[in-house]
Amino acid sequence: GPGFSRAWHPFSVASCRFNPVMRLLIKSVGKDTAHLQDLHAGDEMRIHGPFVEFHVRHEQDQVWIAGGVGVAPFLGMVRCLDFRGSGEIRLIQYEGAEEPALESELREFQARHPQFRSQTIVTSKADFHELGGLLANLNNPVFLVCGPPSFMRAVRKSLVKLGIQSSHIHTEEFSPW
């Protein structure tokens, strides 16, 4: 419709693949996303996917590191805990501002799933000093990282400095396909 480009645009799915309801986490800051609020009941939107970016064994211990809206795939993955078990999971999310609704939902997940713990750092510039503390009581974890490209480069550099092998670091890229 008016105001929208005709270009394909990837969004992060924030729902579990076992759930019949698809949820997308979208911040309305881009050319197209700023117009999503203009949609009305009955407007047509074509959605393809979801496309799985992270391919890890769910029973393996994991550290999830999110920058901003990069938390979306992790929300989908934690929502899957209602359908199956997992190893220990630690989510650390870096946000530019507090997101009370999201924090409330994450607390609910922690209450239901003892293997899941989350921490949100509200900051304008992350230094990632918290990452070392996430390793306690985890057995050879994999690291899943999602966020803007500069954020992901900085996280990878910090993890490598901590002695994490590159083969244990997996990313979902926020860049054009």
Residue pairs with C-beta under 8 A, 6 or more apart in sequence:
1 35
1 38
1 39
1 43
3 35
3 38
4 32
4 35
5 31
5 32
7 32
8 177
9 30
9 32
9 33
10 177
11 24
11 25
11 26
11 72
12 24
12 25
12 69
12 70
12 72
12 73
12 76
12 146
12 172
13 22
13 23
13 24
13 49
13 50
13 72
13 73
13 76
14 23
14 24
14 25
14 71
14 72
14 73
14 75
14 76
14 79
15 21
15 22
15 23
15 75
15 76
15 79
16 76
16 77
16 79
16 80
16 82
16 83
17 50
17 52
17 76
17 80
18 80
18 83
18 84
19 79
19 83
22 47
22 50
23 75
23 76
24 72
25 69
25 71
25 72
25 75
26 33
26 36
26 69
27 33
27 68
27 69
28 34
28 35
28 36
28 37
39 45
50 76
53 73
53 146
53 171
53 172
53 173
54 73
54 77
54 144
54 170
54 172
55 170
56 62
56 142
56 144
56 170
58 80
58 84
58 85
58 86
58 87
59 85
59 86
59 87
60 87
60 140
60 141
60 142
61 87
61 88
61 89
61 138
61 139
61 140
61 141
61 142
62 86
62 87
62 88
62 89
62 90
62 141
62 142
62 143
62 144
63 89
63 90
63 92
63 131
63 134
63 135
63 138
63 141
63 142
63 143
63 144
64 74
64 77
64 89
64 90
64 91
64 92
64 143
64 144
64 145
64 146
65 91
65 92
65 93
65 94
65 131
65 143
65 144
65 145
65 146
65 147
65 155
66 74
66 91
66 92
66 93
66 94
66 145
66 146
66 147
67 93
67 94
67 126
67 146
67 147
67 148
67 151
67 152
67 155
68 94
68 95
68 96
68 147
68 148
68 151
69 147
70 145
70 146
70 147
70 148
70 151
70 172
70 174
71 91
71 93
71 102
71 146
72 146
73 146
73 172
74 91
74 93
74 144
74 146
75 105
78 89
78 91
78 106
78 109
78 113
78 116
79 109
81 109
81 112
81 113
81 115
81 116
82 112
85 115
86 113
86 115
86 116
87 115
87 139
87 141
88 115
88 137
88 138
88 139
88 141
89 115
89 116
89 117
90 117
90 118
90 119
90 134
90 138
90 141
91 106
91 116
91 117
91 118
91 119
92 118
92 119
92 120
92 121
92 130
92 131
92 134
93 118
93 119
93 120
93 121
94 120
94 121
94 123
94 126
94 147
94 151
95 120
95 121
95 122
95 123
96 122
96 123
96 124
97 122
98 120
98 122
99 120
102 120
103 120
106 118
106 120
109 116
109 118
110 116
110 117
110 118
119 130
121 130
126 151
126 154
128 154
128 155
128 158
131 155
131 158
131 159
131 162
132 162
135 141
135 162
140 168
141 168
142 168
142 169
142 170
143 159
143 164
143 168
143 169
143 170
144 170
144 171
144 172
145 152
145 155
145 156
145 169
145 170
145 171
145 172
146 152
146 171
146 172
146 174
147 155
147 174
148 174
149 173
149 174
149 175
152 171
152 173
152 174
156 166
156 169
156 171
159 169
160 166
160 169
